[in-house]
Amino acid sequence: MTVLSRPRNLVAGAAVLVASFSVLSARRAAQVASREAGGKIVRPERSGGGI
């Protein structure tokens, strides 16, 4: 059981890391785009979202 569950845990951990990294990169890209477009003005829909 441990041999079968270990790769599953690794895959789950990798998926969580990839998901969190994609969220952070998307948020950073949105901040850069808004900064280039209109200074520091950010819409509440963009900044109000959680993880």
PDB file of N, CA, C and O in Angstrom:
ATOM      1  N   MET A   1       0.830  -1.209   0.000  1.00  0.00           N
ATOM      2  CA  MET A   1       0.000   0.000   0.000  1.00  0.00           C
ATOM      3  C   MET A   1       0.866   1.260   0.000  1.00  0.00           C
ATOM      4  O   MET A   1       0.565   2.222  -0.706  1.00  0.00           O
ATOM      5  N   THR A   2       1.929   1.254   0.784  1.00  0.00           N
ATOM      6  CA  THR A   2       2.764   2.459   0.857  1.00  0.00           C
ATOM      7  C   THR A   2       3.448   2.734  -0.482  1.00  0.00           C
ATOM      8  O   THR A   2       3.623   3.891  -0.865  1.00  0.00           O
ATOM      9  N   VAL A   3       3.836   1.673  -1.193  1.00  0.00           N
ATOM     10  CA  VAL A   3       4.515   1.872  -2.477  1.00  0.00           C
ATOM     11  C   VAL A   3       3.548   2.454  -3.496  1.00  0.00           C
ATOM     12  O   VAL A   3       3.942   3.243  -4.355  1.00  0.00           O
ATOM     13  N   LEU A   4       2.272   2.061  -3.398  1.00  0.00           N
ATOM     14  CA  LEU A   4       1.292   2.581  -4.353  1.00  0.00           C
ATOM     15  C   LEU A   4       0.842   3.990  -3.980  1.00  0.00           C
ATOM     16  O   LEU A   4       0.542   4.795  -4.861  1.00  0.00           O
ATOM     17  N   SER A   5       0.790   4.295  -2.689  1.00  0.00           N
ATOM     18  CA  SER A   5       0.285   5.605  -2.277  1.00  0.00           C
ATOM     19  C   SER A   5       1.352   6.685  -2.379  1.00  0.00           C
ATOM     20  O   SER A   5       1.026   7.868  -2.477  1.00  0.00           O
ATOM     21  N   ARG A   6       2.611   6.299  -2.358  1.00  0.00           N
ATOM     22  CA  ARG A   6       3.671   7.312  -2.384  1.00  0.00           C
ATOM     23  C   ARG A   6       3.697   8.082  -3.705  1.00  0.00           C
ATOM     24  O   ARG A   6       3.726   9.312  -3.664  1.00  0.00           O
ATOM     25  N   PRO A   7       3.688   7.432  -4.877  1.00  0.00           N
ATOM     26  CA  PRO A   7       3.653   8.201  -6.128  1.00  0.00           C
ATOM     27  C   PRO A   7       2.396   9.055  -6.241  1.00  0.00           C
ATOM     28  O   PRO A   7       2.426  10.146  -6.810  1.00  0.00           O
ATOM     29  N   ARG A   8       1.298   8.556  -5.698  1.00  0.00           N
ATOM     30  CA  ARG A   8       0.063   9.348  -5.758  1.00  0.00           C
ATOM     31  C   ARG A   8       0.222  10.634  -4.961  1.00  0.00           C
ATOM     32  O   ARG A   8      -0.222  11.697  -5.396  1.00  0.00           O
ATOM     33  N   ASN A   9       0.849  10.542  -3.802  1.00  0.00           N
ATOM     34  CA  ASN A   9       1.087  11.739  -2.989  1.00  0.00           C
ATOM     35  C   ASN A   9       2.043  12.697  -3.698  1.00  0.00           C
ATOM     36  O   ASN A   9       1.867  13.914  -3.641  1.00  0.00           O
ATOM     37  N   LEU A  10       3.048  12.143  -4.361  1.00  0.00           N
ATOM     38  CA  LEU A  10       3.987  12.991  -5.094  1.00  0.00           C
ATOM     39  C   LEU A  10       3.281  13.721  -6.227  1.00  0.00           C
ATOM     40  O   LEU A  10       3.516  14.908  -6.451  1.00  0.00           O
ATOM     41  N   VAL A  11       2.415  13.004  -6.943  1.00  0.00           N
ATOM     42  CA  VAL A  11       1.673  13.628  -8.045  1.00  0.00           C
ATOM     43  C   VAL A  11       0.754  14.714  -7.510  1.00  0.00           C
ATOM     44  O   VAL A  11       0.631  15.780  -8.112  1.00  0.00           O
ATOM     45  N   ALA A  12       0.106  14.445  -6.374  1.00  0.00           N
ATOM     46  CA  ALA A  12      -0.787  15.448  -5.790  1.00  0.00           C
ATOM     47  C   ALA A  12      -0.003  16.684  -5.353  1.00  0.00           C
ATOM     48  O   ALA A  12      -0.436  17.815  -5.575  1.00  0.00           O
ATOM     49  N   GLY A  13       1.156  16.457  -4.728  1.00  0.00           N
ATOM     50  CA  GLY A  13       1.968  17.591  -4.301  1.00  0.00           C
ATOM     51  C   GLY A  13       2.466  18.405  -5.484  1.00  0.00           C
ATOM     52  O   GLY A  13       2.491  19.635  -5.430  1.00  0.00           O
ATOM     53  N   ALA A  14       2.861  17.725  -6.552  1.00  0.00           N
ATOM     54  CA  ALA A  14       3.326  18.432  -7.746  1.00  0.00           C
ATOM     55  C   ALA A  14       2.188  19.233  -8.365  1.00  0.00           C
ATOM     56  O   ALA A  14       2.399  20.350  -8.838  1.00  0.00           O
ATOM     57  N   ALA A  15       0.983  18.670  -8.364  1.00  0.00           N
ATOM     58  CA  ALA A  15      -0.168  19.385  -8.929  1.00  0.00           C
ATOM     59  C   ALA A  15      -0.469  20.642  -8.115  1.00  0.00           C
ATOM     60  O   ALA A  15      -0.780  21.694  -8.675  1.00  0.00           O
ATOM     61  N   VAL A  16      -0.373  20.525  -6.792  1.00  0.00           N
ATOM     62  CA  VAL A  16      -0.621  21.695  -5.943  1.00  0.00           C
ATOM     63  C   VAL A  16       0.427  22.777  -6.185  1.00  0.00           C
ATOM     64  O   VAL A  16       0.104  23.962  -6.260  1.00  0.00           O
ATOM     65  N   LEU A  17       1.697  22.352  -6.307  1.00  0.00           N
ATOM     66  CA  LEU A  17       2.758  23.327  -6.558  1.00  0.00           C
ATOM     67  C   LEU A  17       2.563  24.024  -7.897  1.00  0.00           C
ATOM     68  O   LEU A  17       2.710  25.242  -7.994  1.00  0.00           O
ATOM     69  N   VAL A  18       2.229  23.250  -8.934  1.00  0.00           N
ATOM     70  CA  VAL A  18       2.028  23.835 -10.260  1.00  0.00           C
ATOM     71  C   VAL A  18       0.839  24.783 -10.244  1.00  0.00           C
ATOM     72  O   VAL A  18       0.888  25.851 -10.856  1.00  0.00           O
ATOM     73  N   ALA A  19      -0.229  24.403  -9.550  1.00  0.00           N
ATOM     74  CA  ALA A  19      -1.419  25.256  -9.498  1.00  0.00           C
ATOM     75  C   ALA A  19      -1.119  26.569  -8.783  1.00  0.00           C
ATOM     76  O   ALA A  19      -1.500  27.639  -9.259  1.00  0.00           O
ATOM     77  N   SER A  20      -0.438  26.490  -7.642  1.00  0.00           N
ATOM     78  CA  SER A  20      -0.130  27.703  -6.895  1.00  0.00           C
ATOM     79  C   SER A  20       0.833  28.593  -7.677  1.00  0.00           C
ATOM     80  O   SER A  20       0.706  29.817  -7.653  1.00  0.00           O
ATOM     81  N   PHE A  21       1.804  27.976  -8.376  1.00  0.00           N
ATOM     82  CA  PHE A  21       2.751  28.762  -9.157  1.00  0.00           C
ATOM     83  C   PHE A  21       2.042  29.463 -10.310  1.00  0.00           C
ATOM     84  O   PHE A  21       2.345  30.616 -10.618  1.00  0.00           O
ATOM     85  N   SER A  22       1.089  28.763 -10.955  1.00  0.00           N
ATOM     86  CA  SER A  22       0.368  29.378 -12.068  1.00  0.00           C
ATOM     87  C   SER A  22      -0.497  30.532 -11.574  1.00  0.00           C
ATOM     88  O   SER A  22      -0.631  31.547 -12.257  1.00  0.00           O
ATOM     89  N   VAL A  23      -1.090  30.374 -10.375  1.00  0.00           N
ATOM     90  CA  VAL A  23      -1.903  31.458  -9.816  1.00  0.00           C
ATOM     91  C   VAL A  23      -1.032  32.667  -9.507  1.00  0.00           C
ATOM     92  O   VAL A  23      -1.411  33.801  -9.799  1.00  0.00           O
ATOM     93  N   LEU A  24       0.142  32.425  -8.914  1.00  0.00           N
ATOM     94  CA  LEU A  24       1.031  33.534  -8.579  1.00  0.00           C
ATOM     95  C   LEU A  24       1.538  34.229  -9.838  1.00  0.00           C
ATOM     96  O   LEU A  24       1.601  35.457  -9.887  1.00  0.00           O
ATOM     97  N   SER A  25       1.900  33.450 -10.855  1.00  0.00           N
ATOM     98  CA  SER A  25       2.410  34.056 -12.088  1.00  0.00           C
ATOM     99  C   SER A  25       1.308  34.832 -12.796  1.00  0.00           C
ATOM    100  O   SER A  25       1.567  35.894 -13.363  1.00  0.00           O
ATOM    101  N   ALA A  26       0.084  34.316 -12.771  1.00  0.00           N
ATOM    102  CA  ALA A  26      -1.029  35.024 -13.409  1.00  0.00           C
ATOM    103  C   ALA A  26      -1.320  36.326 -12.673  1.00  0.00           C
ATOM    104  O   ALA A  26      -1.585  37.351 -13.301  1.00  0.00           O
ATOM    105  N   ARG A  27      -1.270  36.285 -11.330  1.00  0.00           N
ATOM    106  CA  ARG A  27      -1.522  37.500 -10.558  1.00  0.00           C
ATOM    107  C   ARG A  27      -0.427  38.526 -10.802  1.00  0.00           C
ATOM    108  O   ARG A  27      -0.696  39.723 -10.898  1.00  0.00           O
ATOM    109  N   ARG A  28       0.837  38.040 -10.903  1.00  0.00           N
ATOM    110  CA  ARG A  28       1.955  38.956 -11.157  1.00  0.00           C
ATOM    111  C   ARG A  28       1.823  39.577 -12.543  1.00  0.00           C
ATOM    112  O   ARG A  28       2.077  40.769 -12.716  1.00  0.00           O
ATOM    113  N   ALA A  29       1.425  38.772 -13.538  1.00  0.00           N
ATOM    114  CA  ALA A  29       1.246  39.295 -14.890  1.00  0.00           C
ATOM    115  C   ALA A  29       0.116  40.319 -14.920  1.00  0.00           C
ATOM    116  O   ALA A  29       0.206  41.323 -15.627  1.00  0.00           O
ATOM    117  N   ALA A  30      -0.956  40.067 -14.150  1.00  0.00           N
ATOM    118  CA  ALA A  30      -2.068  41.021 -14.093  1.00  0.00           C
ATOM    119  C   ALA A  30      -1.616  42.332 -13.452  1.00  0.00           C
ATOM    120  O   ALA A  30      -2.014  43.409 -13.894  1.00  0.00           O
ATOM    121  N   GLN A  31      -0.785  42.242 -12.409  1.00  0.00           N
ATOM    122  CA  GLN A  31      -0.289  43.456 -11.771  1.00  0.00           C
ATOM    123  C   GLN A  31       0.593  44.247 -12.724  1.00  0.00           C
ATOM    124  O   GLN A  31       0.491  45.472 -12.782  1.00  0.00           O
ATOM    125  N   VAL A  32       1.453  43.571 -13.472  1.00  0.00           N
ATOM    126  CA  VAL A  32       2.328  44.257 -14.426  1.00  0.00           C
ATOM    127  C   VAL A  32       1.499  44.898 -15.525  1.00  0.00           C
ATOM    128  O   VAL A  32       1.765  46.033 -15.920  1.00  0.00           O
ATOM    129  N   ALA A  33       0.498  44.184 -16.024  1.00  0.00           N
ATOM    130  CA  ALA A  33      -0.341  44.722 -17.105  1.00  0.00           C
ATOM    131  C   ALA A  33      -1.116  45.950 -16.622  1.00  0.00           C
ATOM    132  O   ALA A  33      -1.200  46.948 -17.338  1.00  0.00           O
ATOM    133  N   SER A  34      -1.680  45.882 -15.417  1.00  0.00           N
ATOM    134  CA  SER A  34      -2.430  47.024 -14.890  1.00  0.00           C
ATOM    135  C   SER A  34      -1.500  48.195 -14.613  1.00  0.00           C
ATOM    136  O   SER A  34      -1.889  49.351 -14.776  1.00  0.00           O
ATOM    137  N   ARG A  35      -0.270  47.901 -14.194  1.00  0.00           N
ATOM    138  CA  ARG A  35       0.688  48.973 -13.922  1.00  0.00           C
ATOM    139  C   ARG A  35       1.075  49.679 -15.213  1.00  0.00           C
ATOM    140  O   ARG A  35       1.229  50.900 -15.242  1.00  0.00           O
ATOM    141  N   GLU A  36       1.234  48.888 -16.296  1.00  0.00           N
ATOM    142  CA  GLU A  36       1.567  49.508 -17.574  1.00  0.00           C
ATOM    143  C   GLU A  36       0.377  50.274 -18.142  1.00  0.00           C
ATOM    144  O   GLU A  36       0.555  51.304 -18.792  1.00  0.00           O
ATOM    145  N   ALA A  37      -0.842  49.777 -17.899  1.00  0.00           N
ATOM    146  CA  ALA A  37      -2.029  50.390 -18.491  1.00  0.00           C
ATOM    147  C   ALA A  37      -2.405  51.694 -17.783  1.00  0.00           C
ATOM    148  O   ALA A  37      -2.549  52.731 -18.430  1.00  0.00           O
ATOM    149  N   GLY A  38      -2.563  51.643 -16.457  1.00  0.00           N
ATOM    150  CA  GLY A  38      -3.077  52.836 -15.778  1.00  0.00           C
ATOM    151  C   GLY A  38      -2.438  53.094 -14.435  1.00  0.00           C
ATOM    152  O   GLY A  38      -3.148  53.428 -13.486  1.00  0.00           O
ATOM    153  N   GLY A  39      -1.156  52.959 -14.312  1.00  0.00           N
ATOM    154  CA  GLY A  39      -0.485  53.245 -13.050  1.00  0.00           C
ATOM    155  C   GLY A  39      -0.796  52.178 -12.007  1.00  0.00           C
ATOM    156  O   GLY A  39      -0.715  50.983 -12.291  1.00  0.00           O
ATOM    157  N   LYS A  40      -1.152  52.615 -10.795  1.00  0.00           N
ATOM    158  CA  LYS A  40      -1.386  51.666  -9.706  1.00  0.00           C
ATOM    159  C   LYS A  40      -2.871  51.379  -9.505  1.00  0.00           C
ATOM    160  O   LYS A  40      -3.253  50.778  -8.500  1.00  0.00           O
ATOM    161  N   ILE A  41      -3.709  51.800 -10.444  1.00  0.00           N
ATOM    162  CA  ILE A  41      -5.146  51.559 -10.313  1.00  0.00           C
ATOM    163  C   ILE A  41      -5.437  50.091 -10.640  1.00  0.00           C
ATOM    164  O   ILE A  41      -5.149  49.617 -11.738  1.00  0.00           O
ATOM    165  N   VAL A  42      -6.013  49.383  -9.662  1.00  0.00           N
ATOM    166  CA  VAL A  42      -6.345  47.971  -9.858  1.00  0.00           C
ATOM    167  C   VAL A  42      -7.819  47.763  -9.564  1.00  0.00           C
ATOM    168  O   VAL A  42      -8.349  48.293  -8.588  1.00  0.00           O
ATOM    169  N   ARG A  43      -8.474  46.990 -10.412  1.00  0.00           N
ATOM    170  CA  ARG A  43      -9.896  46.736 -10.201  1.00  0.00           C
ATOM    171  C   ARG A  43     -10.099  45.886  -8.944  1.00  0.00           C
ATOM    172  O   ARG A  43      -9.282  45.015  -8.648  1.00  0.00           O
ATOM    173  N   PRO A  44     -11.175  46.133  -8.209  1.00  0.00           N
ATOM    174  CA  PRO A  44     -11.428  45.334  -6.991  1.00  0.00           C
ATOM    175  C   PRO A  44     -11.672  43.864  -7.297  1.00  0.00           C
ATOM    176  O   PRO A  44     -11.408  43.013  -6.448  1.00  0.00           O
ATOM    177  N   GLU A  45     -12.176  43.540  -8.506  1.00  0.00           N
ATOM    178  CA  GLU A  45     -12.398  42.136  -8.837  1.00  0.00           C
ATOM    179  C   GLU A  45     -11.067  41.391  -8.923  1.00  0.00           C
ATOM    180  O   GLU A  45     -10.972  40.230  -8.525  1.00  0.00           O
ATOM    181  N   ARG A  46     -10.045  42.062  -9.443  1.00  0.00           N
ATOM    182  CA  ARG A  46      -8.734  41.408  -9.594  1.00  0.00           C
ATOM    183  C   ARG A  46      -8.058  41.241  -8.228  1.00  0.00           C
ATOM    184  O   ARG A  46      -7.578  40.155  -7.901  1.00  0.00           O
ATOM    185  N   SER A  47      -8.020  42.312  -7.434  1.00  0.00           N
ATOM    186  CA  SER A  47      -7.257  42.272  -6.192  1.00  0.00           C
ATOM    187  C   SER A  47      -8.024  41.584  -5.065  1.00  0.00           C
ATOM    188  O   SER A  47      -7.411  41.135  -4.097  1.00  0.00           O
ATOM    189  N   GLY A  48      -9.355  41.490  -5.169  1.00  0.00           N
ATOM    190  CA  GLY A  48     -10.154  40.930  -4.082  1.00  0.00           C
ATOM    191  C   GLY A  48     -10.161  39.419  -4.066  1.00  0.00           C
ATOM    192  O   GLY A  48     -10.567  38.828  -3.065  1.00  0.00           O
ATOM    193  N   GLY A  49      -9.726  38.762  -5.143  1.00  0.00           N
ATOM    194  CA  GLY A  49      -9.788  37.304  -5.197  1.00  0.00           C
ATOM    195  C   GLY A  49      -8.802  36.652  -4.256  1.00  0.00           C
ATOM    196  O   GLY A  49      -7.691  37.145  -4.058  1.00  0.00           O
ATOM    197  N   GLY A  50      -9.219  35.536  -3.676  1.00  0.00           N
ATOM    198  CA  GLY A  50      -8.329  34.787  -2.794  1.00  0.00           C
ATOM    199  C   GLY A  50      -7.499  33.796  -3.591  1.00  0.00           C
ATOM    200  O   GLY A  50      -7.300  33.950  -4.796  1.00  0.00           O
ATOM    201  N   ILE A  51      -7.019  32.774  -2.890  1.00  0.00           N
ATOM    202  CA  ILE A  51      -6.183  31.767  -3.551  1.00  0.00           C
ATOM    203  C   ILE A  51      -7.081  30.857  -4.386  1.00  0.00           C
ATOM    204  O   ILE A  51      -6.591  29.932  -5.034  1.00  0.00           O
TER     205      ILE A  51
END
